[in-house]
Amino acid sequence: MLNLEKDSWIFTFGYGHQYAGKCVRVYADSYGDARAKMVEKYGTHWAFQYSNDEWEEIKNDPKRYWDMEEEFEVIV
């Protein structure tokens, strides 16, 4: 059973992509399952995959000097 507070992965899009500056949150049981859902929806046209913990660490880093991507879709 998914833990909606932890079992999510964030996918970002690269510079020049139509969704640059945006990200997608995917809920899945594993890294591979999340990746498969993202590939099913967007193919391989995205940049990076982060665990929820990695994303929160980056988001809360006091030394971060760039804006975080805006979440525009959730895939369960």
DSSP file (Angstrom, degrees, kcal/mol; ACC not computed):
  #  RESIDUE AA STRUCTURE BP1 BP2  ACC     N-H-->O    O-->H-N    N-H-->O    O-->H-N    TCO  KAPPA ALPHA  PHI   PSI    X-CA   Y-CA   Z-CA
    1    1 A M              0   0    0      0, 0.0     2,-0.1     0, 0.0     0, 0.0   0.000 360.0 360.0 360.0 135.2    0.0    0.0    0.0
    2    2 A L        -     0   0    0      1,-0.1     2,-0.8    25,-0.1    27,-0.1  -0.408 360.0-143.6 -69.7 138.2    1.3    3.4   -0.9
    3    3 A N    >>  -     0   0    0     -2,-0.1     4,-3.3     1,-0.1     3,-1.7  -0.904  12.2-157.7 -97.3 104.8    2.4    5.9    1.7
    4    4 A L  T 34 S+     0   0    0     -2,-0.8    -1,-0.1     1,-0.3    -2,-0.0   0.585  89.1  55.1 -66.9  -8.8    1.2    9.1    0.2
    5    5 A E  T 34 S+     0   0    0      2,-0.0    -1,-0.3    -3,-0.0     3,-0.1   0.680 127.2  13.3 -91.6 -19.2    3.6   11.1    2.3
    6    6 A K  T <4 S+     0   0    0     -3,-1.7     2,-2.2     1,-0.1    46,-0.5   0.707 103.9  79.7-124.8 -34.7    6.7    9.1    1.2
    7    7 A D  S  < S+     0   0    0     -4,-3.3    21,-1.5    44,-0.1     2,-0.3  -0.309  72.3 105.2 -85.3  58.8    6.1    7.0   -1.8
    8    8 A S  E     -A   27   0A   0     -2,-2.2    44,-1.5    19,-0.2     2,-0.4  -0.967  49.3-157.9-135.2 154.3    6.4    9.6   -4.5
    9    9 A W  E     -AB  26  51A   0     17,-2.4    17,-3.0    -2,-0.3     2,-0.5  -0.962  13.3-138.7-128.7 145.7    9.0   10.6   -7.0
   10   10 A I  E     -AB  25  50A   0     40,-2.9    40,-2.8    -2,-0.4     2,-0.4  -0.900  13.7-163.9-109.1 133.3    9.4   14.0   -8.7
   11   11 A F  E     -AB  24  49A   0     13,-2.6    13,-2.3    -2,-0.5     2,-0.2  -0.967   6.8-164.0-118.0 130.9   10.3   14.3  -12.4
   12   12 A T  E     -AB  23  48A   0     36,-2.1    35,-3.3    -2,-0.4    36,-0.5  -0.689  12.3-131.0-110.2 165.0   11.6   17.5  -13.9
   13   13 A F        -     0   0    0      9,-0.9     8,-0.6     6,-0.3    33,-0.1  -0.878  26.3-112.7-116.2 148.0   11.8   18.6  -17.5
   14   14 A G    >   -     0   0    0     -2,-0.3     3,-1.9     1,-0.2     5,-0.1  -0.207  42.2 -74.8 -79.0 167.7   14.9   20.1  -19.2
   15   15 A Y  T 3  S+     0   0    0      1,-0.3    -1,-0.2     5,-0.1     3,-0.1  -0.333 119.9  23.7 -57.7 135.7   15.6   23.6  -20.5
   16   16 A G  T 3  S+     0   0    0      1,-0.3    -1,-0.3    -3,-0.1     2,-0.1   0.273  91.8 125.5  88.8 -11.6   13.8   24.2  -23.7
   17   17 A H  S X  S-     0   0    0     -3,-1.9     3,-2.1     1,-0.1    -1,-0.3  -0.472  75.3-115.2 -75.5 151.6   11.1   21.6  -23.1
   18   18 A Q  T 3  S+     0   0    0      1,-0.3    -1,-0.1    -2,-0.1    -3,-0.0   0.761 118.9  44.4 -60.3 -22.8    7.5   22.8  -23.3
   19   19 A Y  T >  S+     0   0    0     -5,-0.1     3,-2.0     3,-0.1    -6,-0.3   0.079  80.0 148.5-107.6  22.8    7.2   22.0  -19.5
   20   20 A A  T <   +     0   0    0     -3,-2.1    -6,-0.1     1,-0.3     3,-0.1  -0.309  69.6  27.3 -55.7 137.9   10.5   23.5  -18.5
   21   21 A G  T 3  S+     0   0    0     -8,-0.6    49,-2.6     1,-0.4     2,-0.3   0.470 108.8  94.7  85.3   1.8   10.2   24.9  -14.9
   22   22 A K  E <   - c   0  70A   0     -3,-2.0    -9,-0.9    47,-0.3    -1,-0.4  -0.779  53.8-163.5-119.3 164.2    7.5   22.4  -14.1
   23   23 A C  E     -Ac  12  71A   0     47,-2.2    49,-2.4    -2,-0.3    50,-0.8  -0.973  12.1-137.3-145.6 161.9    7.6   19.0  -12.4
   24   24 A V  E     -Ac  11  73A   0    -13,-2.3   -13,-2.6    -2,-0.3     2,-0.5  -0.968  11.4-146.2-120.9 133.6    5.4   15.9  -12.1
   25   25 A R  E     -Ac  10  74A   0     48,-2.4    50,-2.8    -2,-0.4     2,-0.5  -0.890  17.1-167.8 -99.3 127.8    4.8   14.0   -8.8
   26   26 A V  E     -Ac   9  75A   0    -17,-3.0   -17,-2.4    -2,-0.5     2,-0.5  -0.970   9.9-151.0-119.4 126.2    4.3   10.3   -9.4
   27   27 A Y  E     +A    8   0A   0     48,-3.1     2,-0.3    -2,-0.5   -19,-0.2  -0.848  36.7 139.0 -95.6 127.7    3.1    7.9   -6.6
   28   28 A A        -     0   0    0    -21,-1.5     6,-0.1    -2,-0.5    -2,-0.0  -0.976  61.1-109.8-161.0 164.7    4.4    4.4   -7.0
   29   29 A D  S    S+     0   0    0     -2,-0.3     2,-0.3   -27,-0.1   -21,-0.1   0.704  96.3  11.5 -74.7 -21.0    5.7    1.5   -4.9
   30   30 A S  S  > S-     0   0    0      1,-0.1     4,-2.4   -23,-0.1     5,-0.2  -0.962  77.5-102.1-152.7 166.3    9.2    1.8   -6.3
   31   31 A Y  H  > S+     0   0    0     -2,-0.3     4,-2.3     1,-0.2     5,-0.2   0.921 122.0  48.5 -53.8 -48.6   11.7    3.9   -8.3
   32   32 A G  H  > S+     0   0    0      1,-0.2     4,-2.3     2,-0.2    -1,-0.2   0.879 109.8  50.4 -65.0 -40.1   11.2    1.6  -11.3
   33   33 A D  H  > S+     0   0    0      2,-0.2     4,-2.0     1,-0.2    -1,-0.2   0.901 111.5  48.9 -64.8 -40.4    7.4    1.7  -11.1
   34   34 A A  H  X S+     0   0    0     -4,-2.4     4,-2.2     1,-0.2    -2,-0.2   0.924 111.3  49.7 -63.9 -43.7    7.4    5.5  -10.9
   35   35 A R  H  X S+     0   0    0     -4,-2.3     4,-2.7     1,-0.2     5,-0.2   0.902 108.7  52.7 -61.7 -42.2    9.7    5.7  -13.9
   36   36 A A  H  X S+     0   0    0     -4,-2.3     4,-2.2     1,-0.2    -1,-0.2   0.899 109.1  49.6 -62.3 -41.1    7.5    3.3  -15.9
   37   37 A K  H  X S+     0   0    0     -4,-2.0     4,-1.7     2,-0.2    -1,-0.2   0.902 112.0  48.3 -64.0 -40.5    4.4    5.5  -15.2
   38   38 A M  H  X S+     0   0    0     -4,-2.2     4,-3.4     2,-0.2     5,-0.4   0.913 111.8  48.5 -67.1 -42.2    6.3    8.6  -16.3
   39   39 A V  H  X S+     0   0    0     -4,-2.7     4,-2.0     1,-0.2    -1,-0.2   0.884 108.7  55.0 -65.0 -38.1    7.6    7.0  -19.5
   40   40 A E  H  < S+     0   0    0     -4,-2.2    -1,-0.2    -5,-0.2    -2,-0.2   0.892 118.8  33.4 -60.8 -39.4    4.1    5.8  -20.2
   41   41 A K  H  < S+     0   0    0     -4,-1.7    -2,-0.2     2,-0.1    -1,-0.2   0.889 138.4  14.6 -84.7 -42.2    2.8    9.3  -20.0
   42   42 A Y  H >< S-     0   0    0     -4,-3.4     3,-1.4     1,-0.4    -3,-0.2   0.334  88.7-137.8-119.8   4.9    5.7   11.4  -21.3
   43   43 A G  T 3<  -     0   0    0     -4,-2.0    -1,-0.4    -5,-0.4    -2,-0.1  -0.445  63.6 -45.2  66.8-146.3    8.0    9.0  -23.1
   44   44 A T  T 3  S+     0   0    0      1,-0.1     2,-1.3    -2,-0.1    -1,-0.2   0.115 104.3 115.3-105.7  21.1   11.6    9.7  -22.3
   45   45 A H    <   +     0   0    0     -3,-1.4     2,-0.3    -6,-0.1    -1,-0.1  -0.475  53.9  86.2 -93.3  64.4   11.3   13.4  -22.8
   46   46 A W        -     0   0    0     -2,-1.3   -33,-0.3     1,-0.1     3,-0.1  -0.914  66.7-134.5-149.6 171.9   12.0   14.6  -19.2
   47   47 A A        +     0   0    0    -35,-3.3     2,-0.3    -2,-0.3   -34,-0.2   0.930  65.0   5.7-101.7 -64.6   15.2   15.4  -17.3
   48   48 A F  E     -B   12   0A   0    -36,-0.5   -36,-2.1     2,-0.0     2,-0.4  -0.893  46.5-145.8-133.6 155.1   15.6   14.0  -13.8
   49   49 A Q  E     -B   11   0A   0     -2,-0.3     2,-0.4   -38,-0.2   -38,-0.2  -0.983  21.3-178.1-119.9 129.5   13.9   11.7  -11.2
   50   50 A Y  E     -B   10   0A   0    -40,-2.8   -40,-2.9    -2,-0.4     2,-0.1  -0.961  25.5-123.5-125.6 143.0   14.1   12.5   -7.5
   51   51 A S  E  >  -B    9   0A   0     -2,-0.4     4,-2.6   -42,-0.2   -42,-0.2  -0.414  36.1-107.4 -71.7 162.0   12.8   10.6   -4.5
   52   52 A N  H  > S+     0   0    0    -44,-1.5     4,-2.5   -46,-0.5     5,-0.2   0.903 122.2  51.5 -56.5 -42.3   10.5   12.6   -2.2
   53   53 A D  H  > S+     0   0    0    -47,-0.2     4,-2.1     2,-0.2    -1,-0.2   0.915 110.1  47.9 -63.6 -43.7   13.2   12.8    0.4
   54   54 A E  H  > S+     0   0    0      2,-0.2     4,-2.3     1,-0.2    -2,-0.2   0.922 112.3  50.3 -61.6 -43.6   15.8   14.1   -2.2
   55   55 A W  H  X S+     0   0    0     -4,-2.6     4,-2.8     1,-0.2    -2,-0.2   0.919 110.8  48.1 -61.9 -45.3   13.3   16.7   -3.4
   56   56 A E  H  X S+     0   0    0     -4,-2.5     4,-2.2     1,-0.2    -1,-0.2   0.881 109.9  53.3 -64.4 -38.2   12.6   17.9    0.1
   57   57 A E  H  < S+     0   0    0     -4,-2.1     4,-0.4     2,-0.2    -1,-0.2   0.926 112.9  43.0 -62.8 -44.7   16.3   18.1    0.9
   58   58 A I  H >< S+     0   0    0     -4,-2.3     3,-1.2     1,-0.2    -2,-0.2   0.932 113.7  51.9 -65.1 -45.9   16.9   20.3   -2.2
   59   59 A K  H 3< S+     0   0    0     -4,-2.8    -2,-0.2     1,-0.3    -1,-0.2   0.852 114.5  42.5 -59.8 -36.9   13.8   22.4   -1.5
   60   60 A N  T 3< S+     0   0    0     -4,-2.2    -1,-0.3    -5,-0.2    -2,-0.2   0.362  81.4 122.3 -94.8   4.7   14.9   23.1    2.1
   61   61 A D    X   -     0   0    0     -3,-1.2     3,-1.8    -4,-0.4    -3,-0.0  -0.559  53.7-152.3 -70.0 117.2   18.6   23.7    1.4
   62   62 A P  T 3  S+     0   0    0      0, 0.0    -1,-0.2     0, 0.0    -4,-0.0   0.696  94.7  57.5 -66.0 -16.3   19.3   27.2    2.7
   63   63 A K  T 3  S+     0   0    0      2,-0.0     2,-0.2    -3,-0.0    -2,-0.1   0.486  76.5 119.0 -90.8  -3.8   22.1   27.5    0.1
   64   64 A R    <   +     0   0    0     -3,-1.8    -6,-0.0    -6,-0.2    -5,-0.0  -0.457  37.4 179.9 -65.4 129.8   19.7   26.9   -2.9
   65   65 A Y        +     0   0    0     -2,-0.2     2,-0.3     2,-0.1    -1,-0.1   0.288  53.3  75.3-116.1   7.7   19.8   30.0   -5.1
   66   66 A W  S    S-     0   0    0      1,-0.0     2,-0.2     0, 0.0    -2,-0.0  -0.834  84.2-102.3-118.9 158.3   17.3   28.9   -7.9
   67   67 A D        -     0   0    0     -2,-0.3     2,-0.1     1,-0.1    -2,-0.1  -0.549  38.2-118.9 -76.1 141.8   13.6   28.6   -7.9
   68   68 A M        -     0   0    0     -2,-0.2    -1,-0.1     1,-0.1     2,-0.0  -0.471  35.8 -95.0 -76.8 152.6   12.1   25.1   -7.6
   69   69 A E        -     0   0    0     -2,-0.1     2,-0.5   -47,-0.1   -47,-0.3  -0.325  39.6-113.8 -64.2 150.0   10.0   23.7  -10.4
   70   70 A E  E     -c   22   0A   0    -49,-2.6   -47,-2.2    -3,-0.1     2,-0.4  -0.761  24.6-125.5 -89.7 128.1    6.2   24.1  -10.1
   71   71 A E  E     +c   23   0A   0     -2,-0.5   -47,-0.2   -49,-0.2     3,-0.1  -0.597  38.2 164.6 -72.9 123.1    4.3   20.9   -9.7
   72   72 A F  E     +     0   0A   0    -49,-2.4     2,-0.3    -2,-0.4   -48,-0.2   0.487  57.4  30.2-120.9  -6.1    1.6   20.8  -12.4
   73   73 A E  E     -c   24   0A   0    -50,-0.8   -48,-2.4     2,-0.0     2,-0.4  -0.993  54.4-156.9-153.5 147.7    0.5   17.2  -12.4
   74   74 A V  E     -c   25   0A   0     -2,-0.3     2,-0.5   -50,-0.2   -48,-0.2  -0.996  10.6-164.8-124.1 129.8    0.1   14.2  -10.0
   75   75 A I  E      c   26   0A   0    -50,-2.8   -48,-3.1    -2,-0.4   -37,-0.1  -0.968 360.0 360.0-116.2 126.1    0.1   10.6  -11.3
   76   76 A V              0   0    0     -2,-0.5    -1,-0.1   -50,-0.2   -50,-0.1   0.364 360.0 360.0-112.3 360.0   -1.1    7.9   -9.0
